[in-house]
Amino acid sequence: MCHLSVGVEHQAFWAIKEMNLNAETCAGERKLQLQELEELRFDAYDSAMWLKLMLGKLRSRLIGPYTIIAIRANGAIELQGSDPDTSSFLVNGHRVKPFRDGAEACVVDDIPLLMPNSLQ
């Protein structure tokens, strides 16, 4: 076992005494630190729960092709999943992208466009 020199032992004793001199102040500071840690933990928990909730909501809507049910005047598009029993929901028209599964495009309806009589 090795003993510290008197000078080093005195410095260590002085540092410990200096740290413990204001016990009430240290206790108050420690309580504040613990309270801040608890608030951070609660914030992290709330953020994680919010993220789980949002991902759960989005995941069910992001999978699969959809059928356009209606296009609203404000640009919103009403979509329904490939299963006809699913309920329809509204999305922003800017977020909708065409679904191409590699099949060739085919003409569904052929509508001839005619000039109005007044312009002919």
N, C-alpha and C positions, 0 to 999 in steps of 0.2 A: 504494500500500500504506500502510495506516495503522498506526502504532505505538501500543501501549497506554501509558497514563501509568505512571510508575514505581510509584505507589501500587497501582493495579489489578493490575499485573504481579506485585508483591510479594504481594498477597492471593491471587492465583491460584496462585503458586508455593507459598505457605504451605499452602493447601488441598490441593494435590496431595501435598506432603510429608507432611501429617498423615494423609491417606488411605492412603498407601503405607508408613507407618511400621511397622505391624504386618503384614508380608507373610504370615507363617505363620498368624496368626489369620484374615486375610482369605481365605487359601487354604482353610483348614478350613471357614470359614463358607460359602464358595462350593461346596465339595464337598457340604456338607449341603443347600444349596439345590438343587443338581443332583440329589441323591438323592431329595429330596422331589418334585421335578418328575417324575422317572422313576416314582416310586410312583404319583403322580396319573395319569400316562399309562397305566400298567398297569391301574389301577383303572377308568379310563374305557374301556379296551379290553375288559376283562372284562365290564363292564356292557353295553357294546354287543353283545358276543357273546351274553350271556345274553338280552338283549332280542330279538336276531335269532332265537335258538333258540326262545324262548317264543312269539314272534309266528308263527313257522313252524308250531309245534305247534297254536296256537289257530286260525290262519287256516284250516287244513284242516278243523277241526271246527265252525267258525262259519258255513260256507256251506251253504245249502240246507235243505230240510225233512227231518225225521227221523221214523222210525217208532219208537214205544215198543215195546220188546221185552218188558221186565219191570219191575215196580216192586218194589223190595226193602223189607223191613220197616223198615230204618233210614232210609228216605226217599230212597235213591239210585234213580236211574232208568237203566235200560239202554237206550241208543239205537242205532239203526242208520240209516245214510244211505239215500237213496232208491235207490241201487244195491244190489241184494241181495248182491253179491259183497264189499262192504265189511265189515270186521269191526265188531262192536258195541263200545261203550265206555260206561263209567259216568259219570254226572254227578250233581251235587247236585240234588235235586228242586226246590229253591227257585229254581234258575237256569233252569229250563225254562219257556218261555212258549209259549202256543198259536200255531200258524202259521195265519194266515188270508190266503189269496191273493185274496180278493174273491169267492170262490164262495159260494153259499148253503149254509147248514148243512142237513144232511139226517140223518134218523134211520137209524142203521145197524142197531141191534138194539132191539127193543121188548120190555122185560121188565116184565110186570105185577107190581106189589108187592101181596101179600096179607097180611092180618093173621094172626098165628098163631092157632090154634084156642083156646088158653088165654085170649086176650084178647077174643074175640068174645062 
